[in-house]
Amino acid sequence: MKNNTHITPFAISLFSLLFLSACKDNPPKEGLHLPQELFREGDIVFRRGTGFTSRIVLAADSEGRYSHTGILKKERGAWYVIHAVPGEPDFKGDADRIKMEPVERFFDAGKAARGAVMHVQADSALACRAARSALGLFRKHLLFDHDYDLNDTTEMYCTELIDYVYRKEGIDLSEGRTTSVNIPGMSGDYLMPNDIAQSGRLCLIYCF
């Protein structure tokens, strides 16, 4: 059946704002049930982490709800998150790098105090290509960018990865936003999760 209802960008933004407000007072519970039937390749996932690095990110971006981000990719019938992350080795001696892990592990209670999944409002084929680009970077074993340099794509940090794969498809999710940071050991303009999460191209489908 054809739906003739026209949803304006304002309505989408208002819905997202109300949805985020509802999430604010509902912390995650054990045995989180993710609505995987709603997921699409190329969706952006966010989490508010529980570790030291997450606290640094949140201290640097006081207006942000999330400290980390990744992109969804479906492989062999299961959903995975591709993300660039430090301090989460899979084995002894594992370098900080782009990882690919089950979405359940990404949102594990030990790693995520809060989380969200957002659709990118774009052609589904485009979003799939962005996810495939992220998969290619994972397979290249790209290392995590500890210099947080957006001009150097030989290494990447979490938001840089998301920004990069969607820019390849002609979509600027950050819409020019960066965050000025001035804390010990970190000074300059950086692309933070909140700079991506504010995008008018994103539509919230799930949060906890």
N, C-alpha and C positions, 0 to 999 in steps of 0.2 A: 504494500500500500504506500502511495506517495504521501509524504508529509509536507504540507505547504506552509507550516509554521516557520516564520523567519526569526532567527535568534540573533539579536544584535550583539556587537562586541561589548557594549555596556552591560547587557544582561548576563553575558558570560562572565565578565569581571565581577559583577555583583554576586552571582552564584558562587564563584570561587572564593570571594571574600566571606560570604556566609558559611561556606563549607569549612574554610580555614578556622573561622571563629568557633565552629562546632568542634573541630579537632582539638582546639586549644585546651579544653578541660577534660579530655578523654585520653589519659595515658594508655600505652599499650598493655595488653593482658597476655598472660602465658597462652601458648597455642594460638597465635595470631592466624586468622583465616584470610588469606589474600584473595581478592576477587580476580583470579587469573583469567576468567572467561572474558573480562573487560580489557585485558592487556592487548596492546598492539606493538609490533616491532617498531623500535625508534622512540617509544615512550621514555620520558625522563623520570628517573627516580631520585628522591631526596631522602636523606636521613639526618637526624640530629644525633651525632655520635656520643659515646660515653667516655672516650679516652682522652688522653692529654692533648693530642693534636686537635681534636674537636674543640676542646676548651680554648685553645689558642685562636682557632678560626672564629669562634663565637665572640671572643674578647675583641678581636680585630673588627668584627662586623656586628656591632651591638643591635642593629635592626633586623638581623637575619634570624630566621627560625631554624635553618638547617646548616650543617657544617660540611656536608659531603653530597656528591651527586654521581649518577651513572646513567647508562642507557640500556634499555631492554632488548634482548635478542633471543629468539626462539630457536633451539637446536634439538633435533630428535624428539620433538614433542614436549620439551621442558623449557621453562623460562629461566634465563640467566641475566645477570647484570654485568656489563663490562664497565670497569672503572679503574682510574689511576689512583692508587692509594699507598701511603707510607705506613710502615710499622705493622703490617699484617702478613708476615711470612707464612707460606704453606709448608715449608720445611726448613731445617737448619741451614743457614747460609743463603736463603732465598732473598734476592734483591728486591728493593721497593720498585714496583713496576705496574704496568697495566695488567689487571687481573680479570678473569671471567669466572663467576661463581653463581650457584643457584640463588634465585631471588630470595628464597627462604633464609639462606645464610646471610645475605646482605642485610636483611631486616631482623636478624636474630636479636633477641632481647639484650644480649650482652654487648651488642654493637650499636643498637638503635633505640634511643629514648623516644623518638618520634619519627614518623616517616610519611612520605607522600608519593603518589604516582600521577604523572600529568601527561596527557596527550599533547602532541604537537599538532596544531591545526595546519595541516598541509596534506598534499596528496600522499596516500599511503605508500605508493611506490617510492616516493622521495624519502619518507621516513625509513623504509626498509633499506634503502641504499645507505643512509646515514648509519644504520645499525651494522650493515656489512662492512662499512669503512672502519668502524670501531673494532669489529672482529679482526680485520686485517692488521690493525695496529697491535692488537693483543697477540696475534700470531707472529708478529715481528719482534716480540719480547721488548717493546719499548719501555725504557726505564721511567721512573717517576722524576719529575722536574723539581728538584729541591731549590732551584734558583727562581722558580715561579716566573719564568720569562716567556711571555706570549709570543715573542718574536722568534723563538727557537723551537721548532716542532720536532727536533730529534729526541726530545724528552717532553713529557707532558704531566701536568697536574690535573685534578679531577675536572674542574670547570673548563680548562683549556681543551681537554679531550672532547667534551660536549660541544663547545664553541667551534672547534675545528671541523668535526664531521658534518655539522649542519651548515657551516659556511661553505663547505664544498658543494652543497646543494642549493646555495643561494639564499639561505636563511640566517639572519643575524639574531640569534636568540637573546643576546645581551643588549641589543638595541643601543649600543654605544655606552652602556653603563659599566663603570668600574668603581671600586671602593678605595678611597684613600685611607691608608693604614699608617699609623705611627705608634708602634709599640716596640719595646726592646727586642732587637734582633729581626725586626720586620718593619720596613719603612718604604712607602711608595704606593703606586696604584695597582691594585690586583683585581682579577675577576673572581668574585666570590659567588657561592651558591645562590645567595639572595639576588645577585645581579641577573642570574638566569631565571630564577623562580618568578621574578616580576614580569617576565615577558608577556606581552599581549598575545603571543602565539600559543601560549600554554593554557590548557584547560584541565583543571583538577578533576580526577575521577575517583581518587581514594586517598584517605589519610588516616592516621591514628596518632 
